Amino acid sequence: MIHDRGRIKWSPFLIPEHKKRIAEFYEAENDEAQPELDEQYKDQLQTTLWEAIELKAPICVTYYTERRQKSIEGLICKIDKHEKMLTLDCDGDRARIRFDSLISVRLV
């Protein structure tokens, strides 16, 4: 039985620029599009944020950054309406998240 090494057998013939481009291509396959939220859902996010402030409850925020969705948990430190930023305290670390990158907010 013949053992085929797939792409490995061709790698010595690739120049560094090609290797970099192939790696970028495979990385781009995992990219996600930022979901578009309707106004009703945005109002619901705002209500959840205000509820978390009133209760001083931790929240879990899912947001979009660098073509990926990420989640983070923490307490709300500040909501800056002027800069449109949400600041969370995550075990002593501060995370700043733009309002337009928010996808979901839930109380923990």
Beta strands, then each sheet from edge to edge (+ up, - down):
strand 1: 59-65
strand 2: 68-80
strand 3: 85-90
strand 4: 93-98
strand 5: 102-107
sheet 1: 4+ 3- 2+ 1- 5+
end
